[in-house]
Amino acid sequence: MNHVSATSRGLDPVARAREIGPAITEAADQIERDQDIPAPLLAKIIEARLPRMLLPRSAGGDEIEPWIYLRAIEEISRHDGSVGWNLFVANSAALIAPFIPLSAAKAIYDDPRGWIAWGPPNQYTAAAVPGGYRISGQWHFASGSRQATWMGAHGHVIEPDGSQRLNRAGRPTVKTLLFPKHKATPIHDWDTLGMRGTASDGYRLDDVFVAEEFTGTREDPSLRRDSGPLYAFTMQGLYSVGVAGVALGIARAMLDEFIALAKAKTPRGLIRMADMPVVQSDLAHREAALGSGRAWLAEILKDVWDSAGDIAPIDTAARIRVRLGCAQAIKSAIETADYVYKAAGVSAIFKGTPFERRFRDMHTLSQQIQSRDAHFEMVGKIMFNGDPDGLFL
């Protein structure tokens, strides 16, 4: 398969994101307050196809290269972290499309508003029955569920004889089941420090039947229907790229606002902040660290893309490079946010400042699994010892 780049196909999601950026900024307070994206803004986001960047072309998507996707999510997140987060999650969920029948993918995405939301796997299981599965339970952290038209649930499969279904590696398979949103009962439990606008609520399913056609498993990249380098990346790898994009966008916005503040602020008894050597030096260090993290991650994504095949998933060496690049970019972004908040002094502590909500959003993001420092340990372990435990299957 000869891959045609997004730009040569006339697609520029970064430009689209930039165009609607002012509308996102204008709605940011309402998004935080209402925990939803206002309908006029959501219509612009859908028209700009921003929830379809990672969706296969076969299902009506754009199949954007991951380094361009990174910059698009960053651009959105400069204006509001919650909108950036929900869009990266929507794009991550769209990665299930190559693993389900095309008819099912089209049933979801032929609607221009097609959008999937779900929570991570937990202890709840799906019971195999004739024609599909029945499932009950509760899931949480379903970012974007208020914008979604479909939802999903992940869980192990229990066969009619009571045994667990195993995958080809001999481990319990994790099945993703998709269903129209109205079949789920929302649990409004998203009352958090930051990222309040994501409305990452929980939801409940009560003996819902899901036909086999609307199920798939993401754990084996070789099972995908669509070929091409984008889908040779693991889903977890592209998920971490999305988190990195949100973190970089929030940090970029905070650093830009700090530059503006330093040019205007003269602390009591001191000179203008922008004229202080320590501020000048610290700013340069943070600018270099943030830019280096983004550039290195983009370089990794391009290198992996160029070496990826149409069918075979990327190897362990490529997977740990993606993981390490994302972990470093996220770490640099968090450190930048911390620097800005401290350096801005009391100018950062009041609600409604350019710093306060972004600081809360960043430190909600920092608690998410993709932001764990343990990723560095895992990558280092594999660099020394390989991957005998299959950590990056």
N, C-alpha and C positions, 0 to 999 in steps of 0.2 A: 504494500500500500504506500503510495507517495503522499506524504502529509503536506498539505498546503497551509501555510502559516495563517494565523488570524488576520494579520495586517494585510497580507496579499488578498485576503477575502473581503477586505474593506471593513474589518471589525476593529474597533478601538475602544474597549470598555473603559480604559483610563480616561479618555476624552469624554465619554458619556458620563462617567462618575463626576468628572470635574464640572460638567455643565449643570448637573443637578445639585452640586455641592451647596450653593447658596440657599436653595430651598430646604436642604437638610439642616443647615445651620439655623435657619429661621424657625424650623419646627422643633428644634432640640429640646427646648423647655417643655413643650407640650408632650413630646415623646416620653420624657422623664416622668412627667406628672400623670399622664394617662396610661403609661405602659403599653403604648400602641403606636403604630405609624399612621398618621392622618391619611385618610383616603386619597386626597389629591396628590400627596407625596408618594404614596404607594403606587398610584397609577403611573407616575413618572418613572419610578424605579422599574416597574414591570415593562413599560414602553421602552426603556433603555436596555432591557434584557439582562439586567444585572443578576437576577437569580438563575440565569441559564449559562453562565460562563463555563461551567464544567460539565454541563449536560451534553450527551452525544448528539452529533448532528442528525443521526438517524431518528432521534426522538424530538427534534426541533430545537436543539441546543447549538452552542457556538464552539465548543471544544477549544477554549482559549489555552494558550501555553501557560504553564504554571508561574513563570516569572512575570508575565503580564497580569495574570490573575492576582498575584501578590501586590502589584502596584495599584490595581483597581481597588482592592479591599483597603489598602492603605489610604488611598485618596478619599474613599467614602468615610473611613474612620477618623480622618482629620476633622471632619465636620460633626460626626457623632459616633461614638464608640458602639452604642447599642445597635444602630442601623448597620454598621460594619459587621458586627458580630452576627446579627440575624442573617445577613446576606452570605457570610462565609458558611454558616450552618446550612442554609438552604442549598448552596452549591455543593457542600459536602454530602448532603442527603441525595442530591441529584446523581451522585456517583453510584447509586444502587441501580440506575437505569440499565447499564450494560449487563447486569446480572439477572434481569427478569425478562420474560418474553417481550418482544417489541410491541405486541398488541397491548400489553399492560402498561408499558411506558407511555404509549400514545394515549391511552385512556386517561392518564394523569396529566400529561403535558400538552395534549392538543388544546386544552384550555390555556390561553395565554397567562392566566393567573396561577397556573399549576405550581404548587409549592408544597414540599414535604417537610414536616417537622417530626422530631422524635426525641426520646430520652435514651440514655445509655442502657446496655443490658443489665439485668439484675437477676434476682432469684426466681422470677416468674417464668413458667415454661408454657410451650404450646403443645397441645395434644393433637397428634395426627389422627385424622378421621377421613372417611371416604371423600375425596375431592378437595381436601385441603386441611385446615387446622381450626381448632377452637382454642380461644385464649382468654384468660381473665387475669387481672392483676393491676398494679399501679406502677407507673413510670414517672420520672421527674426530670427536671432540667431540659424541657422541650422548648428550646429557644426558637422564636418565630412562630409559635403555635397560633398566635392571634392573626398572623398573616396567611397561615397555611390553608390549603384546600384538602390535602391528604395528610395522614399521619402514619407513623409506623411504630412497631414494637419489636424488640429483639429478645430472643430467648432460646434456650435449649429445647429440643424436640423430644417428646415422650411418645414412643411407639405404642400401638394398641396392646402389645404384650407387657408394657410397663418399662421396657428398656430405653436407654437414651440412644438417640441416633448419633452415629459417629461419622466424622469426615474422613477423607482419604489418609490423613495423618494419624488416624486412630483416636482422635480427641472428640469430645462432645461438640457437635456442630452448633453454631449460632445462626439461627434463622431470622431473617427480617421479614415481617408480615406488614403489608400495606393496606390501608382502608380509608374510606372517606372520613373527613374530620368529624362529621356528625355522629359517628359511631362511638366516639370517645367522650367521656364526661370530664370536663376540665376540673382541676384542683388548683384554686388560686392561692398559691403558697410562695410567690416570688416577692419577698420583702427583704431586700438585701442592701448592703452598703452602697454598691455601685452597679453599673450595667442594669439599672432598674428598667430602662426602656426595652430591654429584650423580652420582658414578661416570660421568663423561662419557667413557666408553670409546670405542674404535674398534670397527669390525666389518668383516668381509670377505664378499664375495659371489663365488661360483664358478659362473659360467655359469647364473645364475638366470633363469628365464623369468617375465615379468610380463605378464599379459593387459592389453590396451588399456583395459579397463574400470577397472583399478586404477591408472590414470595420469592426470596432468593437468599443466597449467602454471600457475604462480601469477603470471607476469609481466604478464598482461593482465587487469586487474580487470573489463573488459567481458565476459569470457568466463564469468563466474561464473553458477551456476545460481540461487542465492538472491539475492533483491533485499533492499533495506533499507540504512539508513545505516551499520550496522556494517561491512558488506562493501564499502562505498564507500571506506573507509580502505584504504591499501595494507598489505600484509602486513608489510613492513619497518617501517612506521610503528607498527603495533600491537606488533610485536616490541620496538621501542625503548620503548614504554609498559611492557611487562613488565619490562625491565631496570631502568627507572626505579623501578618498584614495589619490586623487590628492594633496590635501593640505598637508597631512602627507608626501608624497613623496618629494614635493618641499622643505618643511621645513627640512626633514632629510638630503637632499643633501646640503642645505645651512649650516646646523650645522656641518656636516662632513667637508665641505670646510673651515669653520671657525676654526675648530680644527687644520687642517693642516696649516692654515695661522698663528694662534697664536703660533705654535711651531717654525715658521720660522721668525716671524716679531718682531723687536725691535723698537718701536717708538722712535723718537728723544728725547734724554735726559732721557729715561726710561729704565727699564729692559725688557727682553723678555716678550711678552704678556702672554705666557703660565706660567710664573712664578709670575704673578701678582695675589695676593689673590682675588681681586674683580673679575677678569676674571675667575678664578677657581671656585669661588662660583656661579657666574652667569651662567656659563656653566653647572654646576651640576643641578641648578634649572631648566634650560631649558630642559636638558636631561630628568629629572624626569617628567616634565610637559608633554613633547611630548610623552614619553613612557606610561605615565599614561593614557593620552587621548586615545591612540591606544588600550591599554590593556582593558580599561573599555568598549570601544565600542565593541571590539571582545567578551568580556564576555557577554554583553547584547545580541549580535547577536546569540551567542551559546545558551543562556538561552531561548530566544524567539523561536529559531529553535526547541529546545527540547520539548517545550510545544505546538508547532503549530500542528494543525490537518492536515489531508490530504485534507479536503474540506473547512471547515470554515475559514474565514480570521481571522488573529490575532486580539485580542480585543484592546480597547482603551488604556488600561494600558500598553500593550506591544508596541503599536504604539508610545506612548509618550516617552517610554524608548529609543526606537530606535532614535527618533527625538532628544532627549536630548543628547544621546551619540554622535551622529553625530555633533550636534552643539558645544559640548565641544571639540571634537577632532579638528574641523575646527578652533575654537577660539584659541586653544593652538598652532596650526600650524602657524596661522597668527602672533601671539605674538612672536613665535620663529623666524620667518622671520624678524620681526621688530627688535628684539634684535640683530640678526646677522648683519643686515645691519648697524645698529648704531655702534656696537662694532668693526666692521671691518674698520671703518674710511674711509679714502680716498681710501683704497684698494677696496672698493665696488662701487665706483662711475663711473668707466670707463667702456665703452662698451666692451664686450668680457670677462669681469671678471667672475669668477664662481658665483658671487652674483647678478649682475645687471639684467640679464634677469629673473632669478628666482624671484627676488624682484618684478619686473613688473608683472610677471605671477601671483604671489600670490596676489598682490593688484588689479588685474583684477578679480581673483576668489573671492576676499573678497566682491565684489560688487554684486555678484550673489545672487539670492533669498535664496539659501540654507545656506548662510553665515550670514543672518540677525540676529542681537541680539534679535529681536522680538520673535524668537523661544523660548528663555528662558522664556519670559513673558507668551507666550501661554501655554507652558508646566506647568508652575507654576499655571496658572489659572485653568487648567484642573485638576491638582493635588488637588486643594482646592475645586473646584466646579463640577467636572465631566465634561461631554461634552454635555451640553444641546443643544448647537447650531449645533452639528454635524460637528465640525471642522475637525475631523479625520475620516469621513466616508470613 
